[in-house]
Amino acid sequence: MNVFEPRLVSYAAAILTVTIWAAYLLGTRYAVSSNFSVEEILILRIVPAAIILSPVMLKFGVVPPRGTNVIGVFMLTVGASALFPYFLSSALQFAPASDAGILAPGTLPFWAALSAFLLMGDRPNKVRQFGLLCIIAGALSIAIWEILLTSSNGTWRGHLMFMSAAAFWSVYSVYFKISGLSPLHALSIGTFWAAIALVVFISFRGNADFSVIPINDIFTMALLQGVLVGLISTLLYSYAVTNLGPAKTGAIGALTPVLTLLGGWLFLGENITANKLAGMILVTFGVMLASGVIQTFKRSA
């Protein structure tokens, strides 16, 4: 069997994408829990990507397509490229990465289905509806449990921001589909306006001082945030969706909560509680159903 067969390369791209997503959550949790501020994380996320994408920006332009409504313009410019990483990085100050894997990428299918229904009238079938219920049940079981037991430490804030970040990304995904933009063009638009928003944000907040951070840590975080997550994972995901379809790619995305839970335990010393494990299983199963991959395999059998 040829290892460079497009289908095999596509599966490898999808698996590498979810591995990068998990590494991003783990790395950001470590960073904001040690010597990085959220503002510094955003700089390392946006600036390297903007520099690398500058030729693409000059070639394709950075203005959203004509006819896009106000919400669409907002989502295509800063909704996913600036607000999504801001909410996610801020949330990781309050809650562990293992929770993020379940409540952020894990709940994306739920928010995506809700956004598609509200904005496009796309109603999921009964199997997908059951999968979406499993996702939200698994997410709420973790969030409510943490509110009841640890409300004093602010973990609930992180949980709300995780799900808000997922909602931002899902609404962006719908408007991206409507826009007809290529992945690279959409990425360049978002990165340009995120850089502009970052300049304004930093000028007001001013909480960015890299002088106390070792240069190796800065380089590693810039590589993770700006190159691996900001560019490579987006392009790999788009490639996988193009060749495998959204169902199979979405199903592989269900590995993200699993990898993040295991990574949080191995590298960050996070606890794997029975409640968190049950929530992860519910969310992962729900993602499998909501992606439609089970029905796809039944039809192809």
C-alpha positions in Angstrom: 0.0 0.0 0.0 1.3 3.4 -1.0 1.9 5.5 2.2 1.4 8.6 0.2 -2.1 7.6 -1.0 -4.3 10.7 -0.6 -6.7 9.0 1.8 -4.0 7.9 4.1 -2.3 11.3 4.0 -5.7 12.9 4.8 -6.2 10.6 7.9 -2.6 11.5 9.0 -3.5 15.2 8.5 -6.6 14.9 10.7 -4.8 13.0 13.4 -1.9 15.5 13.4 -4.5 18.4 13.6 -6.1 17.0 16.8 -2.7 16.3 18.3 -1.7 20.0 17.7 -5.1 21.1 19.2 -4.4 19.1 22.3 -0.8 20.4 22.5 -2.1 23.9 22.2 -4.5 23.5 25.2 -1.8 21.9 27.3 0.9 24.4 26.3 -1.4 27.4 26.9 -2.5 26.1 30.3 1.1 25.7 31.3 2.1 29.1 30.0 -0.7 31.1 31.7 -0.1 29.2 34.9 3.6 30.1 34.9 5.2 33.2 33.5 3.1 34.3 30.5 0.2 36.7 30.5 -2.8 36.3 28.2 -1.7 39.3 26.2 1.7 37.8 25.6 0.1 34.6 24.4 -2.0 36.6 22.0 1.1 38.4 20.6 2.8 35.0 20.1 -0.3 33.6 18.5 -1.0 36.5 16.0 2.2 38.2 15.2 4.2 35.3 13.7 1.2 34.2 11.7 0.7 37.7 10.4 4.3 38.0 9.3 4.2 34.6 7.5 0.9 35.4 5.9 1.7 38.9 4.7 2.4 37.8 1.1 -1.0 36.1 1.0 -2.7 39.3 2.4 -1.1 41.4 -0.3 -2.2 38.9 -3.0 -5.8 38.2 -2.0 -6.6 41.3 0.1 -8.0 41.5 3.6 -11.5 42.8 3.1 -14.4 40.3 3.6 -16.6 39.6 0.6 -19.2 42.1 -0.4 -22.7 41.5 0.8 -21.5 39.9 4.1 -23.7 41.2 6.9 -22.3 43.0 10.0 -22.2 39.8 12.1 -20.4 38.0 9.3 -17.8 40.7 8.9 -17.2 40.7 12.6 -16.7 36.9 12.7 -14.6 36.7 9.6 -12.3 39.5 10.9 -11.8 39.1 14.6 -14.4 36.7 15.9 -12.4 33.5 15.4 -8.9 35.0 15.0 -8.9 37.3 18.1 -11.8 36.6 20.4 -11.5 32.8 20.1 -7.9 32.6 21.3 -8.5 35.4 23.9 -11.4 33.5 25.5 -9.6 30.2 25.4 -6.3 31.6 26.9 -8.2 33.5 29.6 -10.2 30.5 30.5 -7.1 28.4 31.0 -6.1 30.7 33.8 -9.1 29.3 35.8 -9.7 25.8 34.6 -7.5 22.8 33.7 -6.6 21.8 30.1 -8.5 18.5 30.5 -11.7 20.5 31.1 -10.8 22.6 28.0 -10.5 19.6 25.8 -14.1 18.5 26.7 -15.8 21.9 26.9 -14.1 23.7 23.9 -13.3 21.4 20.9 -15.6 18.8 22.5 -18.7 21.0 22.3 -17.9 22.4 18.8 -20.4 20.1 17.0 -23.2 21.3 19.4 -22.5 25.0 18.8 -21.9 24.4 15.1 -25.3 22.6 14.7 -27.0 25.3 16.7 -25.4 28.1 14.6 -26.2 26.3 11.3 -29.8 25.9 12.4 -30.2 29.5 13.4 -28.3 31.1 10.5 -29.0 28.6 7.7 -32.1 26.6 8.8 -30.1 23.4 8.7 -31.9 20.9 11.0 -29.9 17.8 12.1 -31.5 14.4 11.8 -32.6 12.4 14.9 -29.3 10.5 15.2 -27.3 13.7 15.1 -29.8 15.3 17.5 -29.1 12.5 20.0 -25.4 13.0 19.6 -25.8 16.7 20.3 -27.7 15.9 23.4 -24.9 13.6 24.6 -22.4 16.4 24.0 -24.3 19.0 26.0 -25.1 16.4 28.7 -21.4 15.5 29.1 -20.4 19.2 29.1 -23.0 20.2 31.7 -22.2 17.3 33.9 -18.6 18.6 34.3 -19.6 22.3 34.5 -22.4 21.8 37.1 -20.3 19.4 39.2 -17.4 21.9 39.3 -19.8 24.8 40.2 -21.3 22.7 43.1 -17.9 21.6 44.5 -15.4 24.3 43.6 -17.3 27.5 42.9 -15.0 29.5 45.1 -11.9 29.0 42.9 -13.4 30.4 39.7 -13.3 27.2 37.7 -16.8 27.9 36.5 -15.6 31.1 34.8 -13.2 29.0 32.8 -15.9 26.6 31.8 -18.2 29.5 30.6 -15.3 30.9 28.6 -14.4 27.5 27.1 -18.0 27.1 25.7 -18.1 30.8 24.6 -14.9 30.3 22.6 -16.4 27.2 21.0 -19.5 29.2 20.1 -17.4 32.0 18.5 -15.6 29.4 16.4 -18.8 27.7 15.3 -20.5 30.9 14.2 -17.3 31.8 12.3 -17.4 28.4 10.6 -20.9 29.0 9.3 -20.0 32.4 7.9 -16.9 31.0 6.4 -18.9 28.4 4.6 -21.4 31.1 3.4 -18.5 33.4 2.2 -17.1 31.0 -0.3 -13.5 32.0 0.7 -10.6 29.6 0.4 -9.1 28.5 3.8 -5.9 30.4 3.2 -7.8 33.6 2.2 -10.1 33.5 5.2 -7.1 32.8 7.4 -5.2 35.9 6.0 -8.3 38.1 6.5 -8.7 37.0 10.1 -5.0 37.2 10.9 -4.7 40.8 9.6 -7.7 42.2 11.5 -6.6 40.2 14.6 -3.3 42.0 14.5 -5.0 45.3 14.3 -7.3 44.4 17.2 -4.2 43.2 19.1 -2.5 46.6 18.8 -5.6 48.4 20.1 -6.0 45.9 22.9 -2.4 46.0 24.1 -2.4 49.8 24.0 -5.2 49.8 26.6 -4.1 46.8 28.6 -0.4 47.0 28.3 0.2 43.7 30.2 3.0 42.4 28.0 6.6 42.3 29.2 8.7 39.6 27.7 11.8 40.7 29.6 11.3 38.2 32.4 10.6 35.2 30.2 13.5 33.0 29.0 14.0 33.3 25.2 13.6 29.5 24.7 10.1 29.7 26.3 9.2 32.6 24.0 10.4 30.7 20.9 8.7 27.5 21.9 5.4 29.3 22.5 5.6 31.3 19.3 6.2 28.1 17.4 3.2 26.4 19.1 0.8 29.4 19.0 1.7 31.2 15.8 2.9 28.5 13.5 1.5 25.1 14.6 -1.9 26.3 15.7 -2.3 29.6 13.9 -1.3 28.2 10.5 -0.5 24.5 10.1 -3.4 23.0 12.0 -5.9 25.2 10.1 -4.5 24.1 6.7 -4.2 20.4 7.7 -7.8 20.5 8.9 -9.0 22.0 5.7 -7.0 19.4 3.7 -8.6 16.6 5.7 -12.1 17.9 5.3 -11.6 18.3 1.5 -10.5 14.7 1.1 -12.3 12.8 3.9 -15.4 15.0 4.3 -16.6 16.8 7.4 -18.1 13.6 8.9 -15.0 11.5 9.2 -12.8 14.5 10.0 -15.2 15.5 12.8 -15.2 12.0 14.1 -11.4 12.1 14.4 -11.7 15.4 16.1 -13.4 13.5 18.9 -9.9 12.4 19.9 -9.1 15.9 21.2 -10.8 15.5 24.6 -9.2 12.1 25.0 -5.7 13.4 24.2 -6.1 16.5 26.3 -7.3 14.5 29.3 -4.4 12.1 29.1 -1.9 14.9 28.4 -3.2 16.9 31.4 -2.7 13.9 33.6 0.8 13.0 32.2 2.4 16.4 31.8 0.5 18.8 34.1 -0.5 16.6 37.0 -4.2 17.1 36.5 -6.6 14.7 38.1 -8.8 12.3 36.1 -11.9 12.1 38.2 -14.8 9.7 37.6 -17.1 12.6 36.7 -14.6 14.0 34.2 -14.1 10.6 32.7 -17.8 10.1 32.3 -18.2 13.5 30.8 -15.4 12.9 28.3 -17.0 9.6 27.2 -20.4 11.2 26.7 -18.9 14.1 24.7 -16.7 11.8 22.6 -19.6 9.5 21.8 -21.8 12.5 21.0 -19.2 13.9 18.6 -19.2 10.5 16.8 -22.9 10.6 16.4 -23.2 14.3 15.6 -20.5 14.1 12.9 -22.7 11.6 11.0 -19.7 9.2 10.6 -21.6 6.2 11.9 -24.4 6.7 9.3 -21.7 7.2 6.7 -20.1 3.9 7.5 -23.4 2.1 7.5 -24.2 3.4 4.0 -20.8 2.3 2.7 -21.0 -1.1 4.3 
